[in-house]
Amino acid sequence: MRTPTRPAAFLLTLALCVTFATAAPAQTAPAAPASPGGPGAGSVLRQERPDALDWKFPRFRASQYGATAGLLTGMLAIDVLGLKSSDVRWSGGVLLDDFVRDELRAGSQAGRDRADQASDVLLWSLMAAPMLDAGLTAGVAHGNGDVAWQMAMINAQSFAVTGLTQKVTKRVFGRARPYTEECAKDPDAKHCGSSSSNQGFISGHSAMAFTAAGLMCAHHENLPLYGGGFADRAACGVALGAATATGLLRISADKHYATDVLAGAAVGLASGYLLPKWLHYGFGDDDDEGVPDTYVAPAAGEFTGFTMGGRF
């Protein structure tokens, strides 16, 4: 199986992140030198440095630990119990689905397979990024185990929300994947008869990819993980670009309609960006100097997709 939210692989990735986070020593500041401003003045100055990594936000609470554990348990239960619907409740494209499919679908099965494989590589790379930022960047490079742990738990929470959401929606909506339109002509074509043929909505790859991108934006917007400034802004932009490419590749592979991808992207950004902002980082304008105040939002009109902007 290559399902991106396969429990064993997901939990292994999470375990590696937590291992890095807990193994890193908590960052401690050296004794402040005497200064005219008093014995604590040096410490205050260090805390106000724009590149100082410190957790100044609401911490992960007991209720959140419990909720995250419950979400992960729900994901495991769905797979272990084999809860799948054999009925197709929704088939065919809506809105611009058919037009986008005709424009973006690879012309050969070999091309569709390559797009499928490329989307897998992008997805796993994206999911690893916020995990490695917690364990390696915050925990090892900055030596701050506390920040690493908070980031790791936020990552786990967002991925768990998205993982359970996409598993439930796939089974509730029972939407046939685009390639099933060809199965009536050629029942022996690749993927025809697959147990996942009616799990098109929402796109799990897109949901998880945009969750990872949202986490990258939320973390780097509020923490100077790469020193603040352009490097942290670039981390958000690159992640969003990679998530968008993942969604487009799912259409090219003929695994999803455009509406599957857009719905997955919306779920991913909600759980990966808005949820951490709501529960931890906040939506205010009182960011520390040197940390960009960015936002990610859906756009419709001449261009349909997602935009990033803000005050830098």
Beta strands, then each sheet from edge to edge (+ up, - down):
strand 1: 293-299
strand 2: 305-311
sheet 1: 1+ 2-
end
